[in-house]
Amino acid sequence: MKLKLLFIALPIIALGQEEMNINADDINNVHDVAYFKSDTTLVSGVVRQWHDNSQLHKEKTYKDGVADGAFKSWYKNGQLEFEGTFKNNKWDGVYKTWYDNGQLMSEATYKDGVLEDGVSKKWHFNGQLWTERISKDGNKSFVLKEYHDNGKLSGKILYKSNKLVSSKKWNRNGKLSQDFTIKD
């Protein structure tokens, strides 16, 4: 009998969780808290904003007035510009950006609004890797590699415990142009 009640109750519960679509023109956002202009209640649902050409511009999820969930933005041409996730008004999870031609521009992972240890990358407009940052120890130590738009390495910087350890630079042809190491 309990199982039958559960199956009857599930569709009713699901109906109460229907996504609320909200126009960005209907809300105010003060000190990172979103509320309705009409009655000052806190916003919970998906807030949408459009470009002047009626193309969807932004889509952001709120819960009890704070950003909490998916956030996406599109260029006027309809191409995705960026996407990420908020948790309690802070970036949380993978954050990606794109150029207006659809080429991936950057990718990084955040936790509680802070860049997580690991790999984050940026690409040139032509698709060639631009920067690669590999970090650890709470981002206090990292290697940053930079590349020319022709794919050749242009720089390599090493930080340990928030201190610059070494730096190298190369020209577009791959010739070393700068090399220094800081000694303790």
C-alpha positions as CSV (number, residue, x, y, z in Angstrom):
1,M,0.0,0.0,0.0
2,K,2.9,2.4,0.8
3,L,4.4,1.7,-2.6
4,K,1.1,2.6,-4.3
5,L,0.9,5.9,-2.4
6,L,4.5,6.7,-3.4
7,F,3.7,6.2,-7.1
8,I,0.6,8.4,-6.8
9,A,2.4,11.1,-4.9
10,L,5.5,11.4,-7.3
11,P,3.6,13.0,-10.2
12,I,2.0,15.5,-7.8
13,I,5.4,16.4,-6.3
14,A,6.9,16.8,-9.7
15,L,4.2,19.2,-10.8
16,G,5.1,21.5,-7.9
17,Q,8.7,21.6,-9.1
18,E,8.0,23.1,-12.5
19,E,10.6,25.4,-13.8
20,M,9.7,29.1,-13.4
21,N,10.7,31.2,-16.4
22,I,11.5,34.8,-15.5
23,N,12.2,37.8,-17.8
24,A,15.4,39.7,-16.6
25,D,13.4,43.0,-17.0
26,D,11.2,41.9,-14.1
27,I,13.9,41.6,-11.5
28,N,16.4,43.8,-9.7
29,N,19.8,42.5,-8.6
30,V,21.3,44.3,-5.6
31,H,24.5,43.1,-3.8
32,D,24.2,39.8,-5.6
33,V,20.6,39.2,-4.4
34,A,17.9,39.0,-7.1
35,Y,14.3,40.0,-6.3
36,F,11.2,40.8,-8.2
37,K,10.6,44.5,-8.9
38,S,6.8,44.1,-8.4
39,D,6.8,42.8,-4.8
40,T,10.5,42.4,-3.7
41,T,10.2,38.6,-3.2
42,L,13.4,36.6,-3.8
43,V,13.8,35.1,-7.2
44,S,13.8,31.3,-7.7
45,G,13.8,30.0,-11.2
46,V,15.5,30.6,-14.5
47,V,16.0,34.3,-15.5
48,R,16.3,35.0,-19.2
49,Q,17.5,38.1,-21.1
50,W,17.3,38.7,-24.8
51,H,19.4,40.6,-27.4
52,D,17.7,43.4,-29.3
53,N,17.4,40.9,-32.2
54,S,15.2,38.7,-30.0
55,Q,18.0,36.1,-29.8
56,L,18.4,34.6,-26.3
57,H,21.3,36.4,-24.5
58,K,21.6,35.0,-21.0
59,E,20.0,32.3,-18.9
60,K,20.8,32.1,-15.2
61,T,19.3,30.0,-12.4
62,Y,18.4,31.4,-9.0
63,K,17.4,29.9,-5.8
64,D,16.0,32.1,-3.0
65,G,17.6,35.2,-4.6
66,V,21.1,33.9,-5.2
67,A,22.7,32.4,-8.3
68,D,22.5,28.6,-7.9
69,G,22.6,26.4,-11.0
70,A,23.4,26.7,-14.6
71,F,24.4,30.0,-16.2
72,K,24.7,30.4,-20.0
73,S,25.3,33.4,-22.4
74,W,25.0,33.5,-26.2
75,Y,26.3,35.9,-28.8
76,K,23.8,37.8,-31.0
77,N,24.5,35.2,-33.7
78,G,23.2,32.4,-31.4
79,Q,26.6,31.0,-30.8
80,L,27.3,30.0,-27.1
81,E,29.5,32.6,-25.4
82,F,30.0,31.0,-22.0
83,E,28.6,28.4,-19.7
84,G,29.2,27.5,-16.1
85,T,27.5,26.7,-12.8
86,F,26.9,28.7,-9.7
87,K,26.6,27.4,-6.2
88,N,25.4,29.9,-3.6
89,N,26.5,32.9,-5.8
90,K,30.0,31.4,-6.5
91,W,31.4,29.7,-9.6
92,D,31.4,26.0,-9.0
93,G,32.4,23.4,-11.6
94,V,33.6,23.7,-15.1
95,Y,33.5,27.1,-16.7
96,K,33.9,27.4,-20.5
97,T,34.0,30.4,-22.9
98,W,33.8,30.4,-26.7
99,Y,34.6,32.9,-29.5
100,D,31.7,34.1,-31.7
101,N,32.9,31.6,-34.4
102,G,32.2,28.7,-32.1
103,Q,35.9,28.0,-31.3
104,L,36.6,27.2,-27.6
105,M,38.3,30.1,-25.9
106,S,38.9,28.9,-22.3
107,E,38.2,26.1,-19.9
108,A,38.8,26.1,-16.1
109,T,37.3,24.4,-13.0
110,Y,36.2,26.4,-9.9
111,K,35.2,25.3,-6.4
112,D,33.4,27.9,-4.2
113,G,34.4,30.7,-6.5
114,V,38.2,29.8,-6.5
115,L,40.1,28.3,-9.4
116,E,40.7,24.6,-8.6
117,D,44.1,22.9,-8.7
118,G,44.6,21.2,-12.0
119,V,44.7,22.2,-15.6
120,S,43.1,25.3,-17.1
121,K,43.5,26.3,-20.7
122,K,42.9,29.2,-23.2
123,W,43.0,29.0,-27.0
124,H,43.7,31.5,-29.8
125,F,40.9,32.5,-32.1
126,N,42.4,30.1,-34.7
127,G,42.1,27.1,-32.3
128,Q,45.8,26.8,-31.4
129,L,46.5,26.5,-27.6
130,W,47.3,29.9,-26.1
131,T,48.0,29.1,-22.4
132,E,48.0,26.0,-20.2
133,R,48.2,26.4,-16.5
134,I,48.9,23.4,-14.3
135,S,48.4,24.2,-10.6
136,K,48.6,22.5,-7.2
137,D,48.8,23.4,-3.5
138,G,45.8,25.6,-3.6
139,N,47.1,27.4,-6.7
140,K,50.2,28.5,-4.8
141,S,52.4,26.5,-7.1
142,F,51.9,26.3,-10.9
143,V,53.5,26.0,-14.3
144,L,52.2,28.4,-17.0
145,K,53.0,27.6,-20.6
146,E,52.1,30.2,-23.3
147,Y,52.0,29.5,-27.0
148,H,52.2,31.7,-30.1
149,D,49.2,31.5,-32.5
150,N,51.4,29.3,-34.8
151,G,51.5,26.6,-32.0
152,K,55.1,27.2,-30.9
153,L,56.0,27.7,-27.2
154,S,56.3,31.4,-26.4
155,G,56.8,31.2,-22.6
156,K,57.1,29.0,-19.5
157,I,56.8,30.4,-16.0
158,L,57.2,28.4,-12.8
159,Y,55.8,29.5,-9.4
160,K,56.3,27.6,-6.1
161,S,54.7,28.7,-2.9
162,N,53.5,32.0,-4.5
163,K,57.1,32.9,-5.6
164,L,58.4,33.2,-9.1
165,V,61.1,30.5,-9.6
166,S,61.9,30.8,-13.3
167,S,60.8,32.2,-16.6
168,K,61.7,31.5,-20.2
169,K,60.5,33.2,-23.4
170,W,60.8,32.1,-27.1
171,N,60.2,34.1,-30.3
172,R,57.8,33.0,-33.0
173,N,60.5,30.9,-34.6
174,G,61.3,29.0,-31.5
175,K,64.5,30.8,-30.6
176,L,65.0,31.3,-26.8
177,S,65.0,35.1,-26.1
178,Q,64.9,35.2,-22.3
179,D,65.9,32.8,-19.6
180,F,66.2,33.5,-15.9
181,T,66.0,31.6,-12.6
182,I,65.6,33.2,-9.2
183,K,67.8,31.7,-6.6
184,D,67.0,31.7,-2.9
